């Protein structure tokens, strides 16, 4: 047992020295190619074996002839091992080069595909790079989409503000010059124009709070039937002036946890939007019911439908669609539906639109009150 212990200690000492030397060399060439690293791994293994054999040759009572045979065998094995390491390094290096090419394509317009071969770890890195490229590409598309919406918003708001301001200026000049035959009518018209611009500015402020993440909601149980009734009552005059009928069908006891003011604005915007886009003698239907753990609230109009190419843009900032969907000269800056989407998502809900029986059906889904 003492002889065996001596052999183990001697082999450990000599192999440790050889390993330390190889580690020092590896540290010096740590920035070299993977081929060098793999070659050093094979060389370190062979050097450790040779050192251990040489160091323990006396303790193992090996003859000079047997020692030479063992060293020759180890040397041949070392050469073969280094050759195998070199061959294997080609696979690793090729995979690393593929990763470098993938990294160079990140953020570009070309398609990025994951590595087809190579070590599993490198293939996993390649897959993650491909996913990162997809996420970055989607983010770039969203940014371009938002930038386009911002440009459209500026253009629409500039147009919609310029028109009433020009009218206000003309009426004010007529009043100052004494050319207004009925000053009271001019004053009423000016007040109406100011009210339109106030609504537009309020919408811009609300939208900016939604996008900035500064919107604060006061969540509480809200009865959907009462809220819808109030929204329909508030739109009665406009609906009557357009000969549009607004019907409501809300399940009894339907409640959601929401901010009453924000939810009232959601329903009001959807109802007003439906009334504006529904032709004379048309019908707007507001319905609500449970859908599992959610409450589904829908507003259906008779606008004639939306082109398939425009369905995805309905909730974009400043989107108005074609002229047929904006019959009024002052229909707004196209912010109403964008505000609806922002408020619904702030309540952790969803809103969608689809063509339905010759019209459009907007569906809002909100968590039900437990």
N, C-alpha and C positions, 0 to 999 in steps of 0.2 A: 504493500500500500504506500510505503514511503517512496519507493522508486516511481510509482505511477504519479504520486503527487509532485515529485520533482519534475517529471516529464511535462505535466500540465503547467506548472509554474514557468518552466523554461520556455515552452512553446508560447505561452501567453505573453511573456516578456518580449521575445523576438518578434512575434507577430504584431504586438503592440507598437514596437519601434517602426516596423515596416508600415503599419497603418498610419502612424503619425507622419512619417515622411510623405506618404501618398496624400494624406489630408492637406499637408502644407503645400504640396505641388498643386492640388486641386484648388486651393484657395488663391494661389497666385494666378491660375488660369481660369478663374471663375467666370470671367466675361467671354471666354472662348465659346466655340460652337458646342452644340449638344453632342456631336460626334466625339469631341475630346473628353467630355465628361463621362460618356459611356465607356470609352476606351480606358480611362483611368479607373473606373469601377472594376472592370475586368482585370486590369493590371494590379490593383490593390489586392484582389482576391488571390491571385497567383503569387504575388510577393509575400503575402502573409503565410501561405502554405510553404513556400521555399524557405522563408526565414525560420519558421517553426521546425522544419525538417533539419536544416543546418544546425540550428541551436541545440536540438535534442539528439543529434546523431550520436554523440558520445554516450548520453544517458541510455539510448536505445541499443547500444552495442552494435551499431551498423558498421560493416566493413567499408573500406574506401570504394570498393567496386559497387556494393549495394547503394552507397550514397550517391555515386555518379548515376547509377541507373534511375534512382528516384528523382534526382534533379533533372535528368534528361526528360523523363516522363512529365514532370511538372512543367518544364519549359515548353515541350510540344503542346501540352494541354493549354498552357498560357497563350501560345500563338493562335491555336484554334479558337480559344475563348475570345481573344481580342478581335479575330476575324469575324466571329459571329456577332460581337458587339457592334462592329463597324457596319455589318449588314443590317442589323436591327436599327441602328442609328439613322439609316437612310429613311426608314419608315417614319421615325419620329421627326426628322428634319423636314421631310416632305409635308407632314401634317402641320408643323410649325410655320412653314412657308405659306400653306393654305390659310392658316389663321391670320398671317400678316396681310394676305390679299383681302380676306374678309374685312379686317379692320380698316383697310384702305377704302373699302366700298361703303362703309357706314356713313349714312347721311347723303349719299349720292342718289342718282336717279335710276341706277341699275338694280336689277334684282339680286338679292343676296341669298345664296343657298348654303345650308349647313354642310360640314365636311362629310364625304361619303365613306372615307376610310381613315385609318390611323388609330392611335390609342384611345380608349374610351374617354379618358379625362379630357384629351384635346378635342375629341368630337363633341363632348358636352360643352366645352368652351365655345366651339364653333356654332352649336345650336343656340346658345345664349346670345352670341353676337348677332345671329340672324334675327332672333326675336327683338333684340335692341334696335336693329335696323328698322324692323316693322313698326315698333313703337315710335321711333324718331320720325319715320316717314308719316305716320298717322298724325303726330304732333305738328309736323310741318304743314300738312294739309289743313288741319284745324286752324293753324295760325293764318294761313293764306285765306281760308274761309272767313275768319274773323276780320281780317284786314279788308277783304272785299265788302263785308257787311258794314264795316266802319265807314268806308268810302261812300257806300250807298246811303248810309244814314246821314252823313254830312250833306250829300247832294240833296236828299229829300227834305231834310230839315231846312236847309238854306232856301229851297224853293218854297216850302210851305210857310216860312216866316216872311219871305220877301213879298209874297202876294198880299197877306193881310196888312203888312206894314205899309205897302203902297196904297192900299185902300184907305187905311187910317190917315195917311198923309193927305190924300186927295180930299177926304171929308173934312179934315181939320183946316185945310186951306180954304175950302168952300165956306166953312163957318167963319173963319177969320175975315174973309173978303165979303161976307154978307150975301153970298150967292145961294145959300141953302134956303129953299122955299119952306121946308119943314124941319127946323133945327132939332125938334124932339126925335123925329125919325132918324136923323143923322146920329144923335147921341145914343139911341138904342142900338143902331147898327155898329157903332164904334165899340160899345160895351160887349156886344156879341163877339166881335173880332178879338177883343182883349181876352174874353173867356176862352176862346179857342186856343190862343197862344199860351194861356195859363195852363190849360190841360196838357198841351204839348210839352211845356217846360216841366210840369209835374211828372209826366211819363219819363222824360229824360233823366230826371233826378232819381226816380224809382229804379230805373234800369241801371243807372250808375251804381246805386247801392247794392243791387243784386250782383253785378259783375265784380264789385270791389269786395264782396263778402262781408259787408258791414250791416246787412239787413238783420234786424233783431225781431224775432217772432215771440209773441206771448201766447203759448199754446194752452188751450183749454177745450173742454168738450163743447162742440158746436152742433146744434140741430140743423141738419141739412135742409129739411123741409121749410123751416122758417127762413133760412138764409136765401134759398131759391125764391121763395115767395116775395121777399123784399126786393131781390134783384129784378124779378119780372115786373113788380109794381113800379120800380124806378124806370123801367124801359117802356112802360105802357104808352106814354104820350108819343114817343118816337115810333113805336110799332103802329099806333093808330094812324099817325100821319102818313105812313107808308102802306096802310091797309094790310099789315102783316099780323097774323094771329100767333100769340105765344102761349103754348100749353105746357103745364108741368105735371109730371107723374113721379112723385117721390115716395118711396116706401115709408110707412110710419115708423117712428122710433129710430130713424137712421141718424147716427152721430159719428163725427170724426173728431180727432184731436188736432186742432188747428188754431191759427190766429184768425179771429173773426174778421178783422179788417182785410187781411190779405186774401182770405178765402172769398170774401164778398167781392173783392176786386177781380179775382179769377173768374167767378161766375158772371159778374157784370160784364167783363170784357168779352167773354165768350158769347153771351146773349146779345150784346150790342153788335158784335162782329157778325153774328148770324142774321140779325135784323137788317143790317146794312146790305148784306149780300143776297138777301132773299127778295125775289121780285114781288110786285103788288099781288095781293090776295094769296100770298104764300103762307106757310105754316112753319113755325119754329117750335121744336119739342125739346123740353128739358126733362130728363129722367134720371133716377138714381135708385140703386139697389145694392145689396150686399154681394160681394164676390169673394167668398172665402174670408180671409182675414183683412180684406180691403173693402173699401166703399168705391163703387164705380158710378161716376157722375158723367152723363153724356149730354151734349147739345147738338141737335140735328137741324140743319137748315135745308133750303131748297135752292141753293146757289147755282145748280147745274153741274157741280163737280169741279175738280181741280185736275189739270194736266198731270199725267204720271211723272213727267220730268220735274214738276214743281212741288210735288208732295213733300219731298225732303227739305224744302226751303221755307215751308209755311211759317215755322217758328223762328226764322232768321230775323236779325235786327234789320229794320227798314224794308223788309220784303212786303210787297203789296200784290204781287201777281200782275195779271194783265189788266187792261182798262175796264174789262167787264166786271172785275171784282172790286173796282174802286169807283162806283158810280157817282159818288159825291165829290165835289171839288176839294172839300176839306175833310177827307175821311181820316185824317191823322197821319202821323209820320211812319206808320207801319211798326209801332212799338207795342201795340196791345197784346199780340200773341207771344211776342218775345218776353214780355213781362209775365204773362200767364205761365210760360214754361219755367221761368226763373223762380216764381213763387211756388209752383207745384213741386219742383225739385228741392226747394228749400224745406218743404214739408216731407221730404223723402218719399215723394210720390212720382208718378209718371203721367205724361200727357201725350196723346197721339191723335192723328187725324187720318181718315180714310173716306173715300167716296162711298156714298150710301143712298141708293134709290133716288138718283137724280140730284143729290145734294152732297153735303159734307157732314161727317159725324165726328165731333171732337169728343174724346173720351179721357176723363181725368180719373186716375186711380190713387186713392189716399188711404193710409192706414186707418182702420176702423177704431173707434173708441172702445177700449177693452171693457 
